Amino acid sequence: MEASLESSGDGSRELCHEDGVLLQRARERREAFEALYTKYLRKIYTYVYYRVGNAEDAEDITESVFLHALVHLDRYQDRGIPFSAWLLRIAHNLVANWHRSASRSRSVALEAVEELHDEGLSPEEALERAEEIRRLREAFASLPEERQQVLILRFAEGMRHREIGEVMGKSAGAVKVLVHRSLISLHRRLSEKEEER
């Protein structure tokens, strides 16, 4: 299906999204898909990595996302949602299959995540910051999968509620409530950890 077109005031027609032109080119010539791949590779890989927790599987799944998108490019319909939301929906489904296929648990190795480093911190401040990061990671990992996912999409990927809804199969209102509840749960778990100290 062709990307949606809108009429502008001067009578010319223009695409709803900046990706519309790239999509049209990719549908006409599969080699042109590389522009979309280059544009969204980091975003998709980051999302997948946070969900599976290791680079090798994240690379494999990310490759599968783009292969699936290329093969099924004609199925994409421009409904006012960015192309990246469609890619993230594919990624969401492939990650879910990955978890089901081997009953793997999602975890990110603490040493695999780049540490924050500030030359201006004293050793005591650096130790305190490292402890705060550790507590945050533990609290985040204790959240249910759906809550982890919505927080990753909202804050790591910077997506809007409507875009997240497209990825997760929920309304924008339901996503807004889920983000709010997830933040409350995360705050509560952090508070509990603080009390345990």
N, C-alpha and C positions, 0 to 999 in steps of 0.2 A: 504494500500500500504506500502511496506517495506521502511524503511529509505534508502536514497541514499547511495551507496557504491562507493568508489573510490579505484583504485589500487595504491599502493605505489611503490616506486622504487624496493623494494625487492620482489615484486610479491604478497605480502599479501594484503588483502582487509581491509579497515578501513572506519568507518562512517564519513560523512562530518561534523557532529556536535557532540558536547559532549552529547547533548540530545538524539542522535540516539539510544544509548544503552538503556537509560531509556524508550524511546518510544517503542522499541521492547519488552522490558520486560512488559510494561503496556498493550501492545496488546496481549501478551501471557497470562498474569495473571492480571486481573483488579486491584487486591490489590497492584500491583507494581506502580500504578498511584500515590500513596501517595508520592513517591519521587519527582515527577513533581509538585504535589500540594505544598509540603513543599518548594521546590525551588522557586516557583513563586508566592506564596500567598501574600507576602508583596508588591511585585511590582504591582500586579493586584489590590489589595485593595487600595493602594495609588492612582493609576490612577482613580479608580471608585470614591473614596472619593473626590478627587479634582473636579470631574465632577458633583457629586450629592449634595455634601455639608453637608451630615449628616451621622453619623456612622451607624445608624440602617439600612438605605437603602443601604449604601455601603456594609455592611456585607451581606445583602440579595442578592444583585446583584453579589457580588463576589462569593458567594456560587453557584448561578445559572451559572456563567461563567464556573466554574470547573465541575459542573454537566453536562453542555452542552458539554464540551470538552471530558469528560469521555464517554458519550453516543455516541459521534460522532468521537471518536479517529481514527477510520478507515478512515475517510475522510481527515485527515491531510496528506499532501504530503510535503515531504522535498524538497524544491526548493532553498535551499541555504539561507533561511531566518530562523532565530531562532524560536523555538517553542513559545517563549514568544510573538512574533509578532502575531501569530495565536490567542493566548489567548487574547491579547489586541484588536484584531479585533472583537472577540466575545464580549468582554467587551464594546467596542465602540457601537456595535449594540444593546446590552441590555440596555445601558445607553440611547441611542436614543429612544428606545421603552419606557423606564421609563419616559423620558421627554414628549413624545407624549401622553402617556396614561392619564396623569393627568395635562397636560399643566403646569408642574412645572417650576419654574425659577431656574437656577443654581446659588447658592450662598453659600459661605462658611462663617459661623458665625465667626466673628472676634475673639470672645472669645474661639472658638473651636480650633483655630490654636495656637500651642505652641509658646509663645513669646520668642524672643531671649533674653538671659539674660547674661550680662557680669558684673561680680563682680567689674571690674576695672572702670566702667563708673561712672561719677558723676551724680547726679540727673538730672542736665540740659542736659547732653549728653544722658542719658537714655530716657528722654522726647523727645529730638530731634530725636533719633533713632525710638522711637515708632511712632512719627508723620510721619517719612519717610516710615515706614512699612505700616501705614494706607493709605498714598497716593498711594503707590505701589499697594496695594490690590484694592483700588477703581479704579485705572487706569486699572488694569488687568481685573476686573469684567466688565468694560465698553466695553471691546473688544468683537467682535462677537464670538460665540461658537467655530467655526472652528479655529480661531486664538488662543483662550485660549487652545484648545486641542493640537495644534501643539507645543505651547510653553511648556506645561506640559510634553508632550512626549519627547521633545528635551532636556529640562533643568532639569526637576524633575526626569524623568525616565532615562535620559542619552542615549536615543536611537539615532541611526544614521539615516540619511535621508532615506536610502533605507528601513530600518525597519519601520519607520514612514509611508512611502508610502504604505507598506503592510497593516498596520493598517487602514489607511485612504483611501485606494483605489486610490492612486495617484502615479505618477512617482517620483523617487528620485529628479529629477530636479524641479518638481512642488513643492515638499516639501521644497526644499532649498529656492525657491523664496518666498513661504508662510512664512517660518521662518523669512526671511529677512524683508518682509513687516510687519509682526506682531511685530517685534522688533522696527521697525520705528514707527508704530502706537502707541506702548506702550510708546516709548520715547516722541512722540508728546503729548500724553495725560498727561504724567508726567510734561512736560514743561508747558502745559496749567495750570495744577494745581499749579505749582510753581509760575506762573504769577498771579494767583488768590490770593495768600497769601499777 
